[in-house]
Amino acid sequence: MEHLTQSFDYKFEIAAIGSLSTGKTCLFNWYFKDIFEKAEITLNFNLYTKSFKIEGNSVFVAATDTSGEEKFRSMTKTYLINRHCVMFVFSLADSRSY
């Protein structure tokens, strides 16, 4: 967790919300861990971090992967506060996720 003590030129905090099994965790595993496979259902939330350099600038990205289960919906709102970006994820195969 050395990310937390470093100084960065840019910091971004994002979150993903959407129905259960729409691919939120798969999307973050692919970007942050370079893994693309079926993921387990997220209970509550997962936090991902990544740092890199672009044109000499240090960038830090923190992402919150929220659960799509109905029983966690009330807690999901707290993970959206002060985020730079919120991604709404849905499945084209399941119109109920829109």
DAJOPE-V138029 format. One record per run of one state. SS is the DSSP state (H for helix, E for strand, - for the rest). FROM is the first residue (numbers start at 1). TO is the last residue. Records with the same first field share a line. If there is no record, write none. Layout:
SS->FROM-TO, FROM-TO
//
This chain:
-->1-1, 5-9, 19-23, 34-44, 55-56, 67-69, 80-84, 90-94, 98-98
H->2-4, 24-33, 70-79, 95-97
E->10-18, 45-54, 57-66, 85-89
//
